């Protein structure tokens, strides 16, 4: 496995595998497991509510379509614009929380 990763990084050093390798090289072995566990839970905390929203909102869209907003059915308007806005906030909060995790575990980039 290690050889495969090394070959992959030589072929495509700019891809995400290189970032993971840099983090592992910067951190002590005992600090890696808590870092990745913290990152995993943070990712789940960001993705699961968004997935629930994507599933639940369309279920109520038809009942909301009886009302209109700016000439569009309300359910359609909320689905189209609401999901996009919530996605932007979800990504922004994910980035901020991941940066905090990186600083907490000493894996942040010095710029």
MDTraj code that builds the backbone (N, CA, C; nanometers):
import mdtraj as md
import numpy as np

residues = "UNK UNK UNK UNK UNK UNK UNK UNK UNK UNK UNK UNK UNK UNK UNK UNK UNK UNK UNK UNK UNK UNK UNK UNK UNK UNK UNK UNK UNK UNK UNK UNK UNK UNK UNK UNK UNK UNK UNK UNK UNK UNK UNK UNK UNK UNK UNK UNK UNK UNK UNK UNK UNK UNK UNK UNK UNK UNK UNK UNK UNK UNK UNK UNK UNK UNK UNK UNK UNK UNK UNK UNK UNK UNK UNK UNK UNK UNK UNK UNK UNK UNK UNK UNK UNK UNK UNK UNK UNK UNK UNK UNK UNK UNK UNK UNK UNK UNK UNK UNK UNK UNK UNK UNK UNK UNK UNK UNK UNK UNK UNK".split()
xyz = np.array([
    [0.0824, -0.1191, 0.0000],
    [0.0000, 0.0000, 0.0000],
    [0.0869, 0.1256, 0.0000],
    [0.1895, 0.1286, 0.0818],
    [0.2758, 0.2452, 0.0910],
    [0.3431, 0.2742, -0.0422],
    [0.3865, 0.1706, -0.1118],
    [0.4502, 0.1884, -0.2414],
    [0.3517, 0.2452, -0.3416],
    [0.2287, 0.1992, -0.3384],
    [0.1261, 0.2508, -0.4287],
    [0.1049, 0.3991, -0.4061],
    [0.0982, 0.4416, -0.2807],
    [0.0803, 0.5833, -0.2498],
    [0.1987, 0.6640, -0.2987],
    [0.3212, 0.6146, -0.2781],
    [0.4399, 0.6859, -0.3242],
    [0.4397, 0.7030, -0.4756],
    [0.4028, 0.5994, -0.5484],
    [0.3969, 0.6078, -0.6942],
    [0.2888, 0.7072, -0.7353],
    [0.1744, 0.7025, -0.6688],
    [0.0645, 0.7941, -0.6999],
    [0.1077, 0.9385, -0.6778],
    [0.1791, 0.9645, -0.5685],
    [0.2205, 1.1008, -0.5396],
    [0.3245, 1.1504, -0.6385],
    [0.4078, 1.0616, -0.6907],
    [0.5050, 1.1038, -0.7901],
    [0.4368, 1.1387, -0.9215],
    [0.3281, 1.0682, -0.9526],
    [0.2571, 1.0938, -1.0778],
    [0.1726, 1.2192, -1.0674],
    [0.1027, 1.2368, -0.9546],
    [0.0120, 1.3496, -0.9389],
    [0.0335, 1.4150, -0.8027],
    [0.1397, 1.4933, -0.7866],
    [0.1699, 1.5488, -0.6550],
    [0.0725, 1.6552, -0.6075],
    [-0.0048, 1.7172, -0.6951],
    [-0.0939, 1.8244, -0.6548],
    [-0.2294, 1.7782, -0.6066],
    [-0.2572, 1.6493, -0.6112],
    [-0.3894, 1.6009, -0.5729],
    [-0.3998, 1.5817, -0.4223],
    [-0.5206, 1.5501, -0.3760],
    [-0.5491, 1.5475, -0.2334],
    [-0.4674, 1.4444, -0.1565],
    [-0.4205, 1.3397, -0.2193],
    [-0.3395, 1.2410, -0.1492],
    [-0.2116, 1.3027, -0.0946],
    [-0.1570, 1.4001, -0.1648],
    [-0.0367, 1.4680, -0.1195],
    [-0.0615, 1.5470, 0.0069],
    [-0.1781, 1.6068, 0.0179],
    [-0.2140, 1.6833, 0.1384],
    [-0.2205, 1.5906, 0.2598],
    [-0.2816, 1.4754, 0.2426],
    [-0.2923, 1.3802, 0.3529],
    [-0.1530, 1.3330, 0.3948],
    [-0.0673, 1.3117, 0.2995],
    [0.0682, 1.2652, 0.3308],
    [0.1463, 1.3730, 0.4037],
    [0.1286, 1.4998, 0.3618],
    [0.1969, 1.6094, 0.4300],
    [0.1523, 1.6179, 0.5754],
    [0.0214, 1.6049, 0.5990],
    [-0.0298, 1.6105, 0.7358],
    [0.0274, 1.4975, 0.8193],
    [0.0313, 1.3779, 0.7626],
    [0.0852, 1.2652, 0.8370],
    [0.2334, 1.2834, 0.8660],
    [0.3073, 1.3475, 0.7750],
    [0.4490, 1.3713, 0.7984],
    [0.4712, 1.4785, 0.9052],
    [0.3800, 1.5777, 0.9156],
    [0.3947, 1.6864, 1.0108],
    [0.3583, 1.6439, 1.1527],
    [0.2663, 1.5514, 1.1665],
    [0.2131, 1.5156, 1.2972],
    [0.2825, 1.3910, 1.3517],
    [0.2911, 1.3857, 1.4827],
    [0.3421, 1.2659, 1.5480],
    [0.2426, 1.1526, 1.5287],
    [0.2899, 1.0322, 1.5330],
    [0.2046, 0.9151, 1.5107],
    [0.0877, 0.9087, 1.6094],
    [0.1124, 0.9411, 1.7368],
    [0.0068, 0.9340, 1.8376],
    [-0.0993, 1.0421, 1.8186],
    [-0.0668, 1.1482, 1.7452],
    [-0.1622, 1.2570, 1.7222],
    [-0.2468, 1.2354, 1.5977],
    [-0.2069, 1.1451, 1.5107],
    [-0.2795, 1.1249, 1.3844],
    [-0.4189, 1.0702, 1.4053],
    [-0.4311, 0.9678, 1.4900],
    [-0.5605, 0.9025, 1.5084],
    [-0.6659, 0.9987, 1.5622],
    [-0.6372, 1.0769, 1.6677],
    [-0.7384, 1.1722, 1.7140],
    [-0.7715, 1.2788, 1.6089],
    [-0.6699, 1.3209, 1.5331],
    [-0.6939, 1.4213, 1.4283],
    [-0.7915, 1.3691, 1.3238],
    [-0.7661, 1.2484, 1.2729],
    [-0.8524, 1.1956, 1.1683],
    [-0.9903, 1.1595, 1.2233],
    [-0.9986, 1.1153, 1.3500],
    [-1.1284, 1.0881, 1.4113],
    [-1.2085, 1.2178, 1.4242],
    [-1.1429, 1.3233, 1.4684],
    [-1.2083, 1.4531, 1.4821],
    [-1.2540, 1.5042, 1.3451],
    [-1.1703, 1.4891, 1.2439],
    [-1.2047, 1.5313, 1.1084],
    [-1.3220, 1.4507, 1.0532],
    [-1.3220, 1.3200, 1.0796],
    [-1.4314, 1.2348, 1.0314],
    [-1.5652, 1.2766, 1.0922],
    [-1.5675, 1.2989, 1.2232],
    [-1.6930, 1.3383, 1.2875],
    [-1.7379, 1.4765, 1.2426],
    [-1.6437, 1.5634, 1.2190],
    [-1.6784, 1.6967, 1.1704],
    [-1.7389, 1.6886, 1.0300],
    [-1.6844, 1.6014, 0.9460],
    [-1.7375, 1.5816, 0.8121],
    [-1.8801, 1.5265, 0.8183],
    [-1.9019, 1.4264, 0.9026],
    [-2.0363, 1.3707, 0.9170],
    [-2.1344, 1.4747, 0.9697],
    [-2.0901, 1.5565, 1.0635],
    [-2.1769, 1.6613, 1.1183],
    [-2.2128, 1.7654, 1.0133],
    [-2.1307, 1.7809, 0.9124],
    [-2.1598, 1.8758, 0.8052],
    [-2.2454, 1.8146, 0.6955],
    [-2.2227, 1.6892, 0.6628],
    [-2.2893, 1.6269, 0.5485],
    [-2.4279, 1.5728, 0.5821],
    [-2.4437, 1.5116, 0.6975],
    [-2.5714, 1.4461, 0.7312],
    [-2.6884, 1.5449, 0.7347],
    [-2.6801, 1.6602, 0.8028],
    [-2.7946, 1.7535, 0.7996],
    [-2.8273, 1.8018, 0.6585],
    [-2.7244, 1.8233, 0.5779],
    [-2.7486, 1.8679, 0.4404],
    [-2.8199, 1.7589, 0.3600],
    [-2.7795, 1.6335, 0.3767],
    [-2.8464, 1.5235, 0.3067],
    [-2.9911, 1.5071, 0.3530],
    [-3.0143, 1.5238, 0.4819],
    [-3.1515, 1.5169, 0.5339],
    [-3.2356, 1.6280, 0.4723],
    [-3.1806, 1.7474, 0.4618],
    [-3.2525, 1.8586, 0.4001],
    [-3.2871, 1.8285, 0.2545],
    [-3.1915, 1.7726, 0.1816],
    [-3.2156, 1.7407, 0.0406],
    [-3.3272, 1.6373, 0.0263],
    [-3.3388, 1.5475, 0.1224],
    [-3.4432, 1.4449, 0.1160],
    [-3.5777, 1.4988, 0.1643],
    [-3.5788, 1.5765, 0.2730],
    [-3.7042, 1.6199, 0.3356],
    [-3.7692, 1.7371, 0.2622],
    [-3.6939, 1.8342, 0.2189],
    [-3.7515, 1.9533, 0.1558],
    [-3.8381, 1.9203, 0.0347],
    [-3.7961, 1.8346, -0.0569],
    [-3.8839, 1.8021, -0.1700],
    [-4.0137, 1.7325, -0.1285],
    [-4.0150, 1.6657, -0.0138],
    [-4.1390, 1.6026, 0.0315],
    [-4.2468, 1.7050, 0.0635],
    [-4.2082, 1.8220, 0.1095],
    [-4.3028, 1.9279, 0.1432],
    [-4.3207, 2.0295, 0.0310],
    [-4.2448, 2.0184, -0.0754],
    [-4.2491, 2.1174, -0.1830],
    [-4.3859, 2.1230, -0.2502],
    [-4.4485, 2.0098, -0.2694],
    [-4.5781, 2.0095, -0.3380],
    [-4.6844, 2.0828, -0.2574],
    [-4.6855, 2.0642, -0.1267],
    [-4.7843, 2.1351, -0.0446],
    [-4.7540, 2.2850, -0.0381],
    [-4.6295, 2.3231, -0.0539],
    [-4.5937, 2.4652, -0.0541],
    [-4.6197, 2.5315, -0.1897],
    [-4.6378, 2.4533, -0.2932],
    [-4.6558, 2.5086, -0.4271],
    [-4.7882, 2.5803, -0.4463],
    [-4.8808, 2.5706, -0.3502],
    [-5.0072, 2.6444, -0.3623],
    [-4.9846, 2.7940, -0.3457],
    [-4.8801, 2.8325, -0.2750],
    [-4.8442, 2.9742, -0.2580],
    [-4.7410, 3.0118, -0.3636],
    [-4.7362, 3.1427, -0.3941],
    [-4.6406, 3.1908, -0.4929],
    [-4.5497, 3.2961, -0.4301],
    [-4.4231, 3.2991, -0.4778],
    [-4.3265, 3.3983, -0.4340],
    [-4.2501, 3.4449, -0.5567],
    [-4.2603, 3.5746, -0.5888],
    [-4.1983, 3.6328, -0.7084],
    [-4.2435, 3.5611, -0.8354],
    [-4.3660, 3.5144, -0.8355],
    [-4.4219, 3.4479, -0.9521],
    [-4.3892, 3.2999, -0.9625],
    [-4.3075, 3.2488, -0.8727],
    [-4.2718, 3.1071, -0.8734],
    [-4.3481, 3.0349, -0.7634],
    [-4.3794, 2.9086, -0.7855],
    [-4.4371, 2.8303, -0.6759],
    [-4.3389, 2.8266, -0.5584],
    [-4.3907, 2.8447, -0.4364],
    [-4.3050, 2.8574, -0.3189],
    [-4.2194, 2.7335, -0.2950],
    [-4.2735, 2.6156, -0.3145],
    [-4.1953, 2.4931, -0.2944],
    [-4.0783, 2.4850, -0.3903],
    [-4.1025, 2.5218, -0.5158],
    [-3.9954, 2.5218, -0.6153],
    [-3.8894, 2.6253, -0.5790],
    [-3.9347, 2.7438, -0.5413],
    [-3.8426, 2.8522, -0.5079],
    [-3.7538, 2.8137, -0.3900],
    [-3.8134, 2.7581, -0.2837],
    [-3.7355, 2.7181, -0.1665],
    [-3.6388, 2.6048, -0.1999],
    [-3.6836, 2.5106, -0.2812],
    [-3.5951, 2.3995, -0.3179],
    [-3.4763, 2.4490, -0.4001],
    [-3.5048, 2.5331, -0.4983],
    [-3.3981, 2.5783, -0.5879],
    [-3.2998, 2.6719, -0.5184],
    [-3.3510, 2.7694, -0.4465],
    [-3.2636, 2.8694, -0.3864],
    [-3.2214, 2.8336, -0.2445],
    [-3.3106, 2.7735, -0.1701],
    [-3.2794, 2.7395, -0.0314],
    [-3.1673, 2.6380, -0.0205],
    [-3.1721, 2.5352, -0.1032],
    [-3.0669, 2.4331, -0.0977],
    [-2.9320, 2.4927, -0.1379],
    [-2.9317, 2.5810, -0.2372],
    [-2.8056, 2.6431, -0.2797],
    [-2.7483, 2.7315, -0.1696],
    [-2.8329, 2.8091, -0.1044],
    [-2.7859, 2.8972, 0.0033],
    [-2.7356, 2.8156, 0.1215],
    [-2.8095, 2.7120, 0.1584],
    [-2.7682, 2.6282, 0.2701],
    [-2.6382, 2.5549, 0.2372],
    [-2.6199, 2.5167, 0.1125],
    [-2.4950, 2.4517, 0.0717],
    [-2.3769, 2.5467, 0.0891],
    [-2.3937, 2.6719, 0.0548],
    [-2.2859, 2.7703, 0.0708],
    [-2.2502, 2.7861, 0.2179],
    [-2.3511, 2.7992, 0.3041],
    [-2.3241, 2.8128, 0.4479],
    [-2.2638, 2.6855, 0.5066],
    [-2.3069, 2.5697, 0.4584],
    [-2.2520, 2.4439, 0.5067],
    [-2.1042, 2.4333, 0.4722],
    [-2.0684, 2.4670, 0.3503],
    [-1.9284, 2.4604, 0.3086],
    [-1.8438, 2.5619, 0.3859],
    [-1.8966, 2.6828, 0.4039],
    [-1.8224, 2.7850, 0.4778],
    [-1.7990, 2.7422, 0.6230],
    [-1.9008, 2.6872, 0.6862],
    [-1.8835, 2.6437, 0.8248],
    [-1.7892, 2.5234, 0.8325],
    [-1.7953, 2.4344, 0.7331],
    [-1.7033, 2.3209, 0.7301],
    [-1.5584, 2.3681, 0.7227],
    [-1.5323, 2.4633, 0.6367],
    [-1.3959, 2.5139, 0.6207],
    [-1.3473, 2.5782, 0.7504],
    [-1.4320, 2.6579, 0.8147],
    [-1.3923, 2.7226, 0.9398],
    [-1.3676, 2.6206, 1.0502],
    [-1.4544, 2.5208, 1.0618],
    [-1.4363, 2.4203, 1.1652],
    [-1.3140, 2.3338, 1.1368],
    [-1.2898, 2.3006, 1.0099],
    [-1.1720, 2.2205, 0.9772],
    [-1.0443, 2.2985, 1.0061],
    [-1.0461, 2.4271, 0.9816],
    [-0.9308, 2.5094, 1.0145],
    [-0.9068, 2.5087, 1.1650],
    [-1.0138, 2.5145, 1.2436],
    [-0.9992, 2.5083, 1.3894],
    [-0.9431, 2.3726, 1.4327],
    [-0.9889, 2.2646, 1.3696],
    [-0.9364, 2.1309, 1.4006],
    [-0.7881, 2.1242, 1.3660],
    [-0.7507, 2.1781, 1.2506],
    [-0.6098, 2.1782, 1.2099],
    [-0.5233, 2.2534, 1.3112],
    [-0.5704, 2.3692, 1.3562],
    [-0.4942, 2.4454, 1.4554],
    [-0.4870, 2.3712, 1.5884],
    [-0.5971, 2.3105, 1.6293],
    [-0.6011, 2.2386, 1.7555],
    [-0.4995, 2.1247, 1.7600],
    [-0.4892, 2.0529, 1.6467],
    [-0.3996, 1.9375, 1.6418],
    [-0.2605, 1.9702, 1.5877],
    [-0.2363, 2.0966, 1.5566],
    [-0.1042, 2.1368, 1.5075],
    [-0.0772, 2.0976, 1.3650],
    [-0.1814, 2.0832, 1.2842],
    [-0.1645, 2.0425, 1.1452],
    [-0.1965, 2.1547, 1.0466],
    [-0.2017, 2.2767, 1.0956],
    [-0.2349, 2.3889, 1.0079],
    [-0.1152, 2.4296, 0.9219],
    [-0.1477, 2.4963, 0.8131],
    [-0.0417, 2.5428, 0.7241],
    [0.0013, 2.6823, 0.7710],
    [0.1280, 2.7058, 0.7708],
    [0.1790, 2.8383, 0.8076],
    [0.1889, 2.9233, 0.6830],
    [0.1054, 3.0239, 0.6753],
    [0.1073, 3.1144, 0.5587],
    [0.1562, 3.2504, 0.5981],
])
top = md.Topology()
chain = top.add_chain()
for i, resn in enumerate(residues, 1):
    res = top.add_residue(resn, chain, resSeq=i)
    for name in ("N", "CA", "C"):
        top.add_atom(name, md.element.get_by_symbol(name[0]), res)
traj = md.Trajectory(xyz[None], top)
